[in-house]
């Protein structure tokens, strides 16, 4: 009886255990057997470190699928997965190569500006600067030591274009080399010596082997390919196998030996720019032979779309008008009409209704007309709104002026009959008035010193001058004050009988006087015994007879205030509307970096001067051109450097 009870108990326990197992298997709390996790020795997706990923199916190593593509294994859950990645600087030894130490070709105090050669500031890179790249090496059982360095060619940085590209700042193909790589040996080497065959030969961190195809005239170095170096010839390469594979020229390279291969102490590898690969802003050039360093044109200091630029837009309006859109020194933006044609070829400085804009100090300015005033630092365009000149005294006299940019209305502070003071931003101007007009000049300057073509300042510091030929009386004039980009210069005026002299030179009916004011010049001609007609001259020395705009840039590194001259043309009717004729540059005789057509928009022609101003001439309307000038707050410079690739 006990035995039966015991056996029954065991049977019940077994049934209960089986039931528990079944419930556990079907329970959401049941845990699967532990599976070995995936492991990746480089910590996941790491393009700059070679690694091995392992899972239950085995292990796999990262590898280079091509010279520019990495096959990278990593873990996804418990499984290893394979993805490919493009390596910008190439793939080597199962990892993407990356940029190491860099060395700028400029300094904080000495920049690389437009038209500078890339070697102006720093002409070479040596072992002391990049010790890893130019480490001291030896071969032939330590009997020959050698060092290396890079020297840069005298190639200018220009604004240019190639073939079907838009113009950009860059280092364009030149007769000069871009850079040299020099390898100098401690003593003369005979590379045709059979004992050197299969010797390791490391150049700029690239490991070569001297190949058995080396002979008296050519040095053959073996790595992933065979590279053939011959004196005064480009480098050539071929595949290691088959043996008779064809040789391919490594373009834009040139090799030279000091002496010959039986007795040389120097090898020079030159690299040139090519039409296929130009070093332009935002691009770089990996050395085509060594592959262990790059020359990088990182950026220009103020790109075209930078907030450190402002736009000066000159646009035709209808057939007979031209407007200017700009911000003044207060950051106030305004679009205003500055040129008006009569429809028969005669244009003046005026608003859209023909109300004149005056650019001579102390010239009469009538109601609804404008006067440009300036102390040489800040300038304003003021419109005469109203003149009330009572017949008894001056207490009830009123003169109202409106600031074109701010819209602020100024009530002249009248101090005596026909005289008042105008104060704008701590600048004081003296005003005389009559029933019909006012005359205005900068206070503190004697009455006979007359400013012509006063500038207004833009938001980024350019000085803007509205120009038209002017006729000025010299009866009560002792000197003309003319702005030169920095300040006013004084040009003395002397009347002598029926003639007069300006700047010490006599003006007669048959002769004129040229006065330079900074980078622009004016021609003073004889109009009558007591009046002179003044013309701005273009960069070719011709008189400009139609209204225009002068844009003075800030002081550049050459201590010049360069300028742009906006010239206009057109009769002003439906057959020949007025528009921009050209925007001339005072730098470079208006020839360098000039009117380069865009491939992406063939109607646009771009220019750039040494300051870095970008001038766009829009010819989409074949009758009336417009222009947009992007002026930069400081002179444009170029960030170029050399760096290791590791």
C-alpha positions in Angstrom: 0.0 0.0 0.0 2.8 2.4 0.8 4.5 1.5 -2.5 1.4 2.4 -4.5 1.0 5.7 -2.6 4.7 6.5 -3.3 4.5 5.8 -7.0 1.3 7.8 -7.3 3.0 10.8 -5.6 5.9 10.6 -8.0 3.6 10.5 -11.0 1.6 13.5 -9.7 4.9 15.5 -9.2 6.0 14.6 -12.8 2.7 15.7 -14.2 2.8 19.0 -12.2 6.4 19.6 -13.4 5.4 19.1 -17.1 2.5 21.4 -16.7 4.7 24.1 -15.1 7.1 23.8 -18.0 4.3 24.1 -20.6 2.9 27.1 -18.8 6.3 28.7 -18.7 7.0 28.2 -22.4 3.7 29.8 -23.2 4.1 32.6 -20.7 5.2 36.1 -21.9 7.7 36.0 -19.1 9.5 33.1 -20.7 13.2 34.0 -21.7 14.9 32.5 -24.8 18.2 31.0 -24.4 21.1 33.5 -24.3 22.6 34.3 -27.7 26.1 35.7 -28.0 26.0 39.4 -28.7 27.6 41.0 -31.8 31.0 42.6 -31.2 32.8 45.3 -33.2 36.4 46.1 -32.3 36.2 49.7 -33.7 33.2 50.5 -31.6 30.5 50.7 -34.3 30.5 52.7 -37.5 34.0 54.2 -37.3 35.3 55.2 -40.7 38.8 56.2 -39.5 39.6 53.0 -37.6 39.9 49.6 -39.1 37.8 47.0 -37.2 36.4 43.5 -37.1 32.8 42.6 -36.4 31.8 39.2 -35.0 28.5 37.5 -34.6 27.3 33.8 -34.3 28.0 33.4 -38.0 31.7 34.4 -37.7 33.9 37.5 -38.0 34.5 39.9 -40.8 37.0 42.7 -41.2 36.5 46.1 -42.7 38.2 46.6 -46.1 38.7 49.1 -48.9 36.2 48.3 -51.7 38.1 50.8 -53.9 40.6 53.6 -53.4 37.8 55.9 -52.4 35.2 53.5 -50.9 35.2 51.8 -47.5 33.3 48.5 -46.7 32.5 48.9 -43.0 31.1 46.1 -40.8 29.2 47.1 -37.7 26.6 45.5 -35.4 22.8 45.8 -35.8 21.3 44.0 -32.9 23.0 40.6 -32.7 24.0 40.5 -36.3 26.8 42.1 -38.2 25.9 44.2 -41.2 27.9 45.6 -44.1 27.6 49.2 -45.4 29.8 51.1 -47.8 30.9 54.7 -47.4 32.7 57.2 -49.7 36.0 58.4 -48.3 36.6 62.0 -49.3 40.4 61.6 -48.9 40.7 58.0 -50.0 40.6 54.6 -48.4 43.7 52.8 -47.2 44.4 49.9 -44.9 40.6 49.3 -44.2 39.8 52.8 -43.1 39.0 56.2 -44.5 41.9 58.6 -44.5 41.4 61.9 -42.7 43.0 65.3 -42.3 45.8 65.7 -39.8 47.9 68.7 -38.9 47.3 71.7 -41.1 49.6 74.7 -41.8 48.1 78.0 -43.1 49.8 79.8 -46.0 48.9 83.1 -44.3 49.2 84.6 -40.8 46.9 86.5 -38.6 48.7 89.7 -39.5 49.5 89.0 -43.2 46.7 87.7 -45.3 46.5 86.3 -48.8 44.4 88.8 -50.8 43.2 88.7 -54.4 46.0 88.8 -57.0 48.5 87.7 -54.3 50.7 84.8 -55.1 50.0 81.8 -52.9 53.7 81.9 -51.8 53.6 85.5 -50.8 53.4 84.9 -47.0 54.7 81.4 -46.6 56.7 79.9 -49.4 57.5 76.4 -48.1 56.6 73.7 -45.6 59.4 71.8 -43.9 60.0 69.1 -41.3 59.9 71.6 -38.4 56.3 72.5 -39.4 54.9 69.1 -40.3 57.3 66.6 -38.7 55.2 63.5 -39.3 54.9 64.2 -43.0 58.5 65.1 -43.5 60.1 62.7 -41.1 63.8 62.0 -41.6 64.3 58.7 -43.3 67.1 56.4 -44.5 67.7 53.5 -46.8 70.5 51.3 -48.1 71.2 49.9 -44.6 71.2 53.4 -43.1 74.0 54.7 -45.3 71.8 57.3 -47.1 69.6 59.8 -45.2 67.1 62.0 -46.9 64.7 64.8 -46.0 61.9 66.4 -48.0 59.9 69.7 -48.1 57.3 71.4 -50.2 57.8 74.8 -51.8 54.9 76.7 -53.5 54.9 78.4 -56.9 54.3 82.0 -57.7 50.7 81.6 -58.9 48.2 84.4 -58.2 44.8 84.0 -56.6 42.3 85.3 -59.1 38.6 85.7 -59.9 38.3 83.6 -63.1 36.4 80.8 -64.8 37.1 77.7 -66.9 35.1 76.3 -69.7 31.5 75.8 -68.6 31.9 76.9 -65.0 30.7 80.0 -63.2 33.5 82.4 -62.2 35.0 81.8 -58.7 38.0 82.9 -56.7 40.7 80.3 -57.2 44.3 79.4 -58.2 43.9 78.8 -61.9 46.3 77.0 -64.3 49.5 78.9 -64.9 52.9 78.4 -66.5 54.3 78.2 -63.0 54.1 75.0 -60.9 51.6 74.9 -58.0 54.1 73.3 -55.7 57.4 71.3 -55.7 58.2 68.4 -53.5 61.9 68.1 -53.0 63.7 65.0 -51.7 67.3 65.7 -50.7 69.8 63.0 -50.0 72.7 63.1 -47.6 75.1 61.9 -50.3 74.8 61.0 -54.0 72.8 57.9 -54.8 73.1 55.4 -57.7 69.6 54.1 -58.0 70.6 51.7 -60.8 72.8 49.8 -58.2 71.3 46.3 -58.2 71.7 46.1 -54.4 69.0 48.7 -54.0 66.4 46.6 -55.8 63.5 45.7 -53.4 64.7 48.2 -50.9 62.0 50.0 -48.9 61.9 53.7 -49.8 59.4 55.8 -47.8 58.5 59.2 -49.2 56.3 61.6 -47.3 54.8 58.7 -45.3 54.1 56.6 -48.4 55.9 53.3 -48.4 57.4 52.3 -51.8 59.8 49.6 -52.8 62.4 50.2 -55.5 61.3 47.9 -58.3 63.5 45.7 -60.4 62.5 47.7 -63.6 64.6 50.6 -62.3 67.6 51.3 -64.7 70.0 54.1 -65.7 67.2 56.4 -66.9 64.2 55.7 -64.8 63.4 55.1 -61.2 60.5 52.6 -60.7 58.7 52.7 -57.4 56.3 50.0 -56.4 53.3 50.2 -54.1 49.7 49.5 -55.2 51.0 50.2 -58.8 54.3 50.7 -60.4 55.3 54.4 -60.7 57.9 55.4 -63.3 60.0 58.5 -62.7 62.1 59.9 -65.5 64.0 63.2 -65.7 62.0 66.1 -67.3 59.0 63.9 -67.8 55.6 63.4 -66.1 55.2 60.6 -63.7 53.7 57.5 -65.3 52.1 54.4 -63.7 51.0 50.9 -64.6 49.5 47.9 -63.0 51.8 45.5 -61.3 50.3 42.6 -63.3 50.4 41.7 -66.0 54.0 42.7 -66.5 53.3 44.2 -69.9 50.4 46.4 -68.8 50.3 49.8 -70.5 51.7 53.0 -68.8 49.4 55.9 -68.0 50.5 59.5 -67.5 49.8 61.1 -64.2 48.7 64.5 -65.5 50.1 67.8 -64.3 53.2 66.3 -62.8 56.9 66.7 -63.7 60.0 64.9 -62.4 63.5 66.2 -62.4 66.7 64.8 -61.0 69.8 66.6 -59.9 72.4 64.9 -62.1 71.3 61.5 -63.3 70.0 58.4 -61.6 73.5 57.0 -61.2 74.7 60.0 -59.3 71.8 62.2 -57.9 71.4 64.0 -54.6 67.9 65.5 -55.2 64.6 64.5 -56.7 61.9 67.1 -57.4 58.3 66.3 -58.2 56.4 69.3 -59.5 52.6 69.5 -59.5 50.6 71.9 -61.7 47.0 73.1 -61.7 44.9 71.6 -64.5 41.7 72.4 -66.3 40.2 69.2 -64.9 41.0 70.1 -61.2 41.3 73.8 -60.3 41.9 74.9 -56.7 38.9 77.2 -56.2 37.3 78.4 -53.0 35.7 75.4 -51.1 37.9 72.8 -52.9 41.1 71.0 -52.3 43.7 69.1 -54.2 45.1 65.8 -52.9 48.6 65.3 -54.1 48.3 63.0 -57.1 51.4 61.0 -56.5 52.2 60.8 -52.7 48.5 61.1 -51.7 49.6 61.9 -48.1 48.9 65.6 -48.1 46.5 68.1 -49.7 46.4 71.8 -50.6 43.1 73.2 -49.4 41.4 76.4 -50.5 39.1 76.4 -47.5 37.1 79.5 -48.1 37.2 83.2 -48.8 36.8 85.4 -45.8 33.5 86.9 -47.0 31.5 84.6 -49.3 29.1 86.2 -51.8 26.0 85.4 -49.7 27.6 86.5 -46.4 25.8 88.9 -44.0 29.1 90.8 -44.1 28.1 92.1 -47.5 25.5 94.6 -48.5 23.7 95.1 -51.8 23.7 98.2 -53.9 21.2 97.7 -56.7 20.9 100.0 -59.7 17.8 99.3 -61.8 16.1 101.0 -64.7 12.5 102.2 -64.0 10.4 102.6 -67.1 12.3 104.1 -70.1 13.5 107.3 -68.5 14.5 106.6 -64.9 17.0 104.7 -62.8 16.7 103.8 -59.1 19.2 103.0 -56.4 18.5 100.6 -53.5 20.9 100.7 -50.6 21.1 101.0 -46.8 22.8 104.1 -45.3 25.1 104.2 -42.3 22.2 103.9 -39.9 21.0 100.7 -41.6 18.0 102.4 -43.1 17.1 101.0 -46.5 15.6 103.1 -49.3 14.9 102.7 -53.0 15.0 106.1 -54.6 15.1 107.5 -58.1 18.3 109.3 -58.9 18.4 109.7 -62.7 15.7 111.2 -64.9 15.9 111.6 -68.7 14.0 114.1 -70.7 13.4 111.4 -73.3 15.8 113.0 -75.8 19.1 111.9 -74.5 19.7 114.4 -71.7 19.7 113.0 -68.2 20.1 114.7 -64.8 20.2 113.8 -61.1 16.6 114.0 -60.1 13.7 112.1 -58.6 11.0 110.4 -60.7 9.2 113.8 -61.1 12.3 115.6 -62.3 13.0 117.4 -59.0 16.8 117.9 -59.0 19.3 116.4 -56.7 22.0 119.0 -55.9 25.6 118.0 -55.4 27.3 121.4 -54.9 27.5 123.1 -51.5 25.9 126.5 -51.4 24.0 126.0 -54.6 20.4 127.1 -54.5 18.0 124.3 -53.7 14.3 125.0 -54.4 11.1 123.5 -52.8 10.8 119.7 -53.5 14.4 119.6 -54.6 17.1 117.7 -52.8 20.6 118.5 -51.4 23.3 116.0 -50.7 25.2 117.1 -47.6 28.2 115.4 -45.9 30.9 116.0 -43.4 33.1 113.4 -45.2 32.1 110.7 -42.7 28.3 110.6 -42.7 26.1 112.0 -45.4 22.4 112.7 -46.0 20.0 113.4 -48.8 17.6 116.1 -47.7 14.4 117.2 -49.5 13.2 120.8 -49.1 9.5 120.5 -48.1 8.6 124.1 -47.3 10.0 127.6 -47.0 8.0 130.2 -45.2 9.8 133.6 -45.2 7.6 136.2 -43.6 8.0 139.9 -44.6 8.3 141.1 -41.0 11.2 139.6 -39.1 12.1 135.9 -38.9 10.4 134.7 -35.7 7.6 133.1 -37.8 9.8 131.9 -40.6 9.8 128.1 -41.2 12.1 125.9 -43.3 11.3 122.2 -43.3 13.6 119.5 -44.6 13.0 115.8 -44.9 15.6 113.0 -44.6 15.2 110.8 -47.6 16.3 107.6 -45.7 14.7 108.1 -42.3 11.7 110.1 -43.3 12.4 112.4 -40.3 11.4 116.1 -40.8 13.8 118.8 -39.6 12.6 122.2 -38.7 15.4 124.6 -39.3 16.6 126.4 -36.1 16.5 130.0 -37.4 18.8 132.4 -35.7 18.5 135.5 -37.8 16.8 136.8 -40.9 17.6 134.3 -43.7 19.9 132.2 -41.6 19.6 129.0 -39.6 21.3 126.0 -38.1 20.6 122.3 -39.0 21.9 119.6 -36.6 21.8 116.0 -37.8 23.5 113.3 -35.6 25.8 115.8 -34.0 26.8 117.3 -37.3 26.0 121.0 -37.8 25.2 122.7 -41.1 24.7 126.3 -41.8 21.7 127.2 -43.9 20.7 130.5 -45.7 17.2 130.8 -47.2 15.1 133.1 -49.3 11.5 133.0 -50.4 12.2 130.3 -53.0 15.3 128.3 -52.1 18.0 127.4 -49.5 21.7 127.2 -49.5 23.5 124.7 -47.2 27.1 124.1 -46.2 29.0 122.3 -43.4 29.5 124.6 -40.4 33.0 125.5 -39.4 34.2 125.7 -43.0 34.7 129.1 -44.5 32.1 130.2 -47.1 34.5 130.1 -50.0 35.6 126.5 -49.5 32.9 124.7 -51.6 32.4 120.9 -51.4 31.4 119.2 -54.6 30.1 115.6 -54.9 29.6 115.0 -51.2 29.5 111.3 -50.2 26.9 109.4 -48.2 28.0 106.3 -46.2 26.5 102.9 -46.7 25.7 100.4 -44.0 29.1 98.5 -44.5 31.2 101.7 -44.9 31.3 102.4 -48.6 31.1 106.0 -49.6 28.5 106.7 -52.3 28.7 109.7 -54.5 25.9 110.8 -57.0 27.5 112.3 -60.0 26.6 114.5 -62.9 28.6 117.1 -64.8 28.2 120.4 -62.9 28.7 124.0 -63.7 30.0 126.0 -60.7 30.6 129.7 -60.3 34.0 130.5 -59.0 33.3 134.2 -58.2 33.3 133.7 -54.5 35.1 130.4 -54.4 38.6 130.1 -52.8 38.8 126.3 -53.1 36.9 123.2 -54.1 36.7 120.5 -51.5 36.6 117.0 -53.2 36.2 113.7 -51.5 39.1 111.2 -52.1 37.7 108.1 -50.4 39.0 109.0 -47.0 38.3 112.8 -46.6 38.0 116.0 -48.4 41.0 117.4 -50.2 41.2 121.2 -50.9 41.9 122.4 -54.4 42.6 126.2 -54.5 40.9 128.4 -57.0 42.3 131.7 -58.2 40.7 134.2 -60.6 43.1 136.2 -62.8 41.4 138.6 -65.3 39.4 136.5 -67.7 41.0 133.3 -66.8 41.4 131.3 -63.6 43.5 128.5 -62.1 42.5 125.4 -60.3 45.0 123.5 -58.3 47.7 125.8 -59.5 46.9 125.0 -63.2 45.4 127.6 -65.6 42.1 126.9 -67.2 41.4 128.6 -70.6 38.8 128.2 -73.3 41.3 125.9 -75.0 42.7 124.0 -72.0 41.3 122.1 -69.0 42.8 120.9 -65.8 42.9 117.3 -64.4 42.6 117.0 -60.7 43.1 113.6 -59.1 41.2 112.8 -55.9 42.2 109.5 -54.6 41.7 106.8 -57.3 39.3 109.0 -59.4 40.0 112.2 -61.3 37.9 115.2 -62.5 38.4 117.4 -65.4 37.7 121.1 -64.8 36.9 122.9 -68.1 36.3 126.5 -69.1 32.6 127.5 -69.3 32.9 131.3 -68.9 35.4 133.7 -67.3 33.9 133.0 -63.9 32.4 129.5 -64.2 33.8 126.0 -64.6 32.2 122.8 -65.8 33.4 119.7 -64.0 33.4 116.2 -65.4 34.3 112.9 -63.8 36.8 110.9 -65.9 36.4 107.2 -66.5 39.4 104.8 -66.0 40.5 105.4 -69.6 40.6 109.2 -69.1 37.4 110.0 -71.0 34.9 112.6 -69.7 31.7 111.1 -68.4 28.9 113.2 -69.7 25.9 111.3 -68.2 24.9 110.9 -64.5 26.6 108.1 -62.7 27.6 106.8 -59.2 31.0 106.6 -57.6 31.4 104.0 -54.9 34.6 104.4 -52.8 35.7 101.3 -50.9 37.5 101.4 -47.6 41.2 101.6 -47.2 42.8 98.4 -48.6 46.0 96.6 -47.6 47.8 98.6 -50.3 46.7 101.8 -48.6 44.4 102.7 -51.5 40.8 103.7 -51.5 39.7 101.9 -54.6 36.5 102.8 -56.3 33.7 101.6 -58.7 32.2 103.9 -61.3 28.7 103.2 -62.5 28.2 104.6 -66.0 24.8 105.0 -67.6 23.6 105.2 -71.2 20.4 105.6 -73.2 18.2 108.3 -74.7 15.2 107.6 -72.4 12.5 106.6 -74.7 10.8 103.4 -75.8 13.4 102.8 -78.5 16.4 103.4 -76.2 15.7 103.3 -72.5 18.2 104.5 -69.9 20.2 101.8 -68.1 23.6 100.9 -66.7 26.3 101.0 -69.4 29.1 99.5 -67.3 30.6 99.4 -63.8 34.2 100.3 -64.0 36.9 99.4 -61.4 39.6 101.8 -60.6 41.9 98.9 -59.7 43.6 96.9 -62.5 42.7 99.5 -65.2 39.3 97.9 -65.4 40.7 94.9 -67.1 41.3 92.2 -64.5 38.6 89.9 -63.3 36.1 91.7 -65.5 32.7 90.8 -66.9 32.9 87.0 -66.7 29.7 85.4 -68.0 27.9 82.9 -65.8 27.2 79.5 -67.3 24.2 79.0 -65.0 22.7 82.3 -66.0 24.2 83.6 -69.3 22.5 87.0 -68.9 24.7 87.8 -65.8 28.3 89.0 -66.1 30.3 89.2 -62.9 33.4 91.2 -62.0 35.5 91.4 -58.8 38.0 94.0 -57.7 40.9 93.7 -55.3 38.7 94.8 -52.4 36.5 91.8 -53.1 33.4 93.7 -54.3 31.3 91.5 -56.6 29.7 93.4 -59.5 26.9 91.7 -61.4 25.8 93.2 -64.7 22.4 91.9 -65.8 22.0 92.0 -69.6 18.7 90.1 -69.7 17.0 93.3 -71.0 19.2 94.0 -74.1 18.2 97.6 -74.1 18.5 98.4 -70.4 21.1 96.8 -68.2 20.9 96.7 -64.4 23.6 96.1 -61.9 23.9 94.7 -58.4 27.0 95.3 -56.3 27.8 93.2 -53.3 30.1 95.3 -51.1 32.0 93.6 -48.3 32.6 95.2 -44.9 36.4 94.5 -45.0 38.9 93.5 -47.7 38.4 89.9 -48.9 41.2 87.5 -48.1 41.7 83.8 -48.8 42.1 80.9 -46.5 44.5 78.4 -48.1 46.4 75.7 -46.1 48.4 72.5 -46.6 47.6 69.5 -44.3 48.6 65.9 -43.8 46.3 63.1 -44.8 46.6 60.2 -42.2 
